[in-house]
């Protein structure tokens, strides 16, 4: 049985999406890793399936490129919302289930294949810090470090080492290197856990970077533009009197790249 899929990207973060409302796919880690492989498969930073929900428009199930279950992916969720839009699911604002909770995504603009999508993120109540770094969970755990020479930063080498530092981060972590360019303007590179490589963008990472900069350097700024290798993302939020970050919104482009079919027996 051949399974239809769509390939989407958001600021260079790319994903395989499958409409699984008929429960046609039972993805195993090896199969997911094969599909996401850029030489032997379709190639992607992750795979998502869309299923029905009893209470909301739909449910999102995210898997990392190595086949492991994922918790949340900001750019992936924005692509997922556009995928749901293309399937005719929900209205302009879609409400869907994910592993880290319920999310809302609004289609701000739409062309035939692409759109601008704003995603609601979970609240952030806790930020840990060490010598020159900050650590917080924006749906998945993120390490944030400020640098002054982003192009010269060894993202792959240092990122891999920090990601596997089980003494500080027992569950592993995504690793973000952030250069502050001005008030509300950042650029960032990310080593992603589960992909085990640098990616062109990371939505939860951009969210973590903006919050860390507000927390440590720019307390008066509530909206940040973050340049990543694959494009630009925007993060805005409210900061409560008790230090909690609420009403967090991640905005950026999403695009359907192509559609096709794959044969599970050929993986």
C-alpha positions as CSV (number, residue, x, y, z in Angstrom):
1,X,0.0,0.0,0.0
2,X,1.4,3.4,-1.0
3,X,1.1,6.2,1.4
4,X,0.6,9.8,0.3
5,X,2.8,12.5,2.0
6,X,3.6,16.1,1.7
7,X,6.9,17.9,2.2
8,X,6.8,21.3,3.9
9,X,9.5,23.7,5.1
10,X,9.5,26.6,7.5
11,X,12.5,28.9,7.4
12,X,14.5,25.9,6.1
13,X,13.3,23.4,8.7
14,X,11.8,20.7,6.6
15,X,9.3,18.0,7.4
16,X,7.4,15.0,6.0
17,X,3.7,15.2,6.8
18,X,1.1,12.4,6.5
19,X,-2.7,12.7,6.9
20,X,-3.2,9.7,9.1
21,X,-6.9,10.2,10.0
22,X,-7.6,6.7,8.4
23,X,-4.8,5.2,10.6
24,X,-2.8,4.0,7.6
25,X,0.6,4.5,9.1
26,X,2.3,2.8,12.1
27,X,5.7,4.4,12.0
28,X,8.6,2.5,13.5
29,X,11.8,4.3,14.5
30,X,13.9,2.7,11.7
31,X,11.3,3.5,9.1
32,X,11.0,7.1,10.2
33,X,14.8,7.5,10.2
34,X,14.9,6.0,6.7
35,X,12.2,8.4,5.4
36,X,14.1,11.4,6.9
37,X,17.5,10.2,5.5
38,X,18.7,12.7,2.9
39,X,20.4,10.0,0.8
40,X,18.2,6.9,1.1
41,X,14.8,8.5,1.8
42,X,12.7,11.7,1.2
43,X,14.9,13.8,3.5
44,X,13.7,15.9,6.4
45,X,14.4,17.2,9.9
46,X,11.4,15.3,11.2
47,X,8.1,13.5,10.4
48,X,4.6,14.5,11.5
49,X,1.3,12.7,11.3
50,X,-2.1,14.3,11.5
51,X,-4.9,12.4,13.3
52,X,-8.4,13.2,14.5
53,X,-9.1,14.7,17.9
54,X,-12.2,14.3,20.0
55,X,-12.1,17.9,21.4
56,X,-10.0,19.9,18.9
57,X,-9.5,20.4,15.1
58,X,-6.9,17.6,15.0
59,X,-3.8,16.2,16.7
60,X,-0.1,16.4,15.8
61,X,2.3,13.6,16.3
62,X,6.0,14.6,15.9
63,X,9.0,12.3,15.3
64,X,12.6,13.4,15.2
65,X,14.8,12.6,12.2
66,X,16.5,9.8,14.1
67,X,13.1,8.1,14.6
68,X,12.7,9.0,18.3
69,X,9.4,10.5,19.5
70,X,9.6,14.3,19.6
71,X,7.9,16.6,22.2
72,X,7.4,19.8,20.2
73,X,8.7,21.6,17.2
74,X,7.8,25.2,16.6
75,X,8.5,25.4,12.9
76,X,7.1,21.9,12.4
77,X,3.9,23.0,14.2
78,X,3.6,26.0,11.9
79,X,4.0,23.7,8.9
80,X,1.5,21.3,10.4
81,X,-1.1,24.2,10.7
82,X,-0.6,25.0,7.0
83,X,-0.9,21.3,6.1
84,X,-4.2,21.2,8.0
85,X,-5.3,24.4,6.1
86,X,-4.5,22.6,2.8
87,X,-6.6,19.7,4.0
88,X,-9.5,22.0,4.8
89,X,-9.4,21.3,8.5
90,X,-10.5,24.0,10.9
91,X,-10.8,27.8,10.4
92,X,-8.3,30.6,10.1
93,X,-7.2,29.8,13.7
94,X,-6.6,26.0,14.3
95,X,-6.5,24.3,17.7
96,X,-4.6,21.1,17.9
97,X,-3.2,18.6,20.4
98,X,0.6,18.0,20.7
99,X,2.7,16.1,23.2
100,X,3.4,19.3,25.2
101,X,-0.2,20.4,25.3
102,X,-2.8,22.3,23.3
103,X,-1.7,24.8,20.7
104,X,-3.4,27.4,18.5
105,X,-2.0,28.5,15.1
106,X,-3.4,31.3,13.0
107,X,-2.9,31.5,9.2
108,X,-2.0,35.2,8.9
109,X,-1.7,35.1,5.1
110,X,-1.9,32.4,2.5
111,X,-1.0,31.9,-1.1
112,X,-1.5,28.6,-3.1
113,X,1.4,26.7,-1.5
114,X,2.7,29.0,1.2
115,X,1.6,31.2,4.1
116,X,2.6,33.1,7.2
117,X,1.7,31.3,10.3
118,X,1.6,32.5,14.0
119,X,1.8,29.7,16.6
120,X,1.0,29.9,20.2
121,X,3.6,28.4,22.5
122,X,3.5,27.0,26.0
123,X,4.2,29.4,28.9
124,X,7.7,29.5,30.4
125,X,8.0,29.8,34.1
126,X,11.5,28.6,34.9
127,X,14.9,29.7,33.5
128,X,18.1,28.1,34.8
129,X,21.5,29.7,34.3
130,X,25.2,28.9,34.6
131,X,28.4,30.6,33.7
132,X,27.5,32.2,30.3
133,X,24.5,30.1,29.5
134,X,20.7,29.8,30.1
135,X,18.5,26.8,30.1
136,X,14.7,26.7,29.6
137,X,11.9,24.5,28.2
138,X,9.8,26.0,25.4
139,X,8.2,22.7,24.5
140,X,11.6,21.0,24.4
141,X,14.7,21.8,26.4
142,X,17.0,24.5,25.1
143,X,20.5,25.7,26.1
144,X,21.2,29.3,25.0
145,X,24.7,30.8,24.9
146,X,25.5,34.4,23.7
147,X,28.4,34.7,21.3
148,X,30.1,37.7,19.5
149,X,31.2,35.8,16.4
150,X,28.3,33.6,15.2
151,X,29.8,32.6,11.8
152,X,33.0,31.5,13.6
153,X,31.3,29.4,16.2
154,X,31.8,25.6,16.1
155,X,28.1,24.8,16.2
156,X,28.5,21.2,15.2
157,X,31.4,20.3,17.6
158,X,30.4,22.4,20.6
159,X,26.8,21.7,20.0
160,X,27.3,18.0,20.1
161,X,29.3,18.1,23.3
162,X,26.8,20.3,25.1
163,X,23.9,18.3,23.9
164,X,25.4,15.1,25.4
165,X,26.4,16.7,28.7
166,X,24.4,14.4,30.9
167,X,25.8,15.9,34.1
168,X,24.0,19.2,33.5
169,X,21.3,18.0,31.1
170,X,20.3,14.4,31.9
171,X,17.6,14.4,29.1
172,X,19.8,16.0,26.6
173,X,19.2,19.5,25.1
174,X,19.0,21.5,22.0
175,X,21.9,24.0,21.8
176,X,21.5,27.6,20.5
177,X,24.3,30.1,19.9
178,X,22.9,33.6,19.8
179,X,24.5,36.9,18.6
180,X,22.7,40.1,19.8
181,X,22.7,42.5,16.9
182,X,20.6,45.3,18.5
183,X,17.5,46.0,20.4
184,X,15.1,43.1,19.5
185,X,17.3,41.8,16.7
186,X,19.2,38.5,17.0
187,X,20.8,35.9,14.8
188,X,21.1,32.3,15.8
189,X,22.4,28.9,14.9
190,X,21.2,25.7,16.4
191,X,22.3,22.1,17.0
192,X,19.1,20.0,17.3
193,X,18.7,17.0,19.5
194,X,17.1,14.2,17.5
195,X,18.4,15.5,14.2
196,X,21.9,15.4,15.7
197,X,23.1,18.1,13.4
198,X,22.9,21.8,12.8
199,X,19.5,22.8,11.2
200,X,18.6,25.8,9.2
201,X,16.1,27.0,11.8
202,X,14.6,26.0,15.1
203,X,11.3,27.6,16.2
204,X,11.4,26.5,19.9
205,X,15.1,27.5,19.8
206,X,14.2,31.0,18.5
207,X,11.6,31.3,21.3
208,X,14.2,30.2,23.9
209,X,16.7,32.7,22.5
210,X,14.3,35.7,22.6
211,X,13.2,34.9,26.2
212,X,16.8,34.4,27.4
213,X,17.8,37.8,25.9
214,X,14.9,39.5,27.5
215,X,15.6,37.8,30.8
216,X,19.4,38.6,30.8
217,X,20.0,41.6,28.5
218,X,16.9,43.4,27.2
219,X,14.2,43.4,29.9
220,X,12.1,46.0,28.2
221,X,11.9,44.3,24.8
222,X,8.9,42.0,24.1
223,X,9.2,41.4,20.4
224,X,12.3,39.9,18.7
225,X,13.3,39.3,15.1
226,X,15.6,36.3,14.9
227,X,17.7,35.7,11.8
228,X,18.5,32.0,11.2
229,X,20.3,30.4,8.3
230,X,17.0,29.6,6.6
231,X,15.3,32.9,7.0
232,X,13.7,35.1,9.7
233,X,11.4,34.3,12.6
234,X,9.6,36.6,15.0
235,X,8.8,35.9,18.7
236,X,6.7,38.1,20.9
237,X,5.4,37.5,24.5
238,X,4.2,39.0,27.7
239,X,6.2,39.0,30.9
240,X,4.3,38.7,34.1
241,X,5.2,40.4,37.4
242,X,6.3,37.0,38.8
243,X,8.7,36.5,35.9
244,X,6.6,34.0,33.9
245,X,6.5,34.3,30.1
246,X,2.9,34.1,28.7
247,X,1.1,34.7,25.5
248,X,4.2,33.5,23.6
249,X,3.8,33.7,19.8
250,X,6.1,32.4,17.1
251,X,5.6,33.8,13.6
252,X,7.2,32.8,10.3
253,X,6.8,31.4,6.8
254,X,5.7,27.9,5.9
255,X,5.6,26.3,2.5
256,X,4.5,23.1,0.8
257,X,7.4,22.0,-1.3
258,X,6.0,18.9,-3.0
259,X,3.7,15.9,-2.6
260,X,4.3,12.3,-3.4
261,X,3.8,8.7,-2.2
262,X,6.1,6.2,-0.6
263,X,5.9,2.4,-0.2
264,X,6.6,1.3,3.5
265,X,7.8,-2.0,2.2
266,X,10.6,-0.2,0.3
267,X,12.2,1.4,3.3
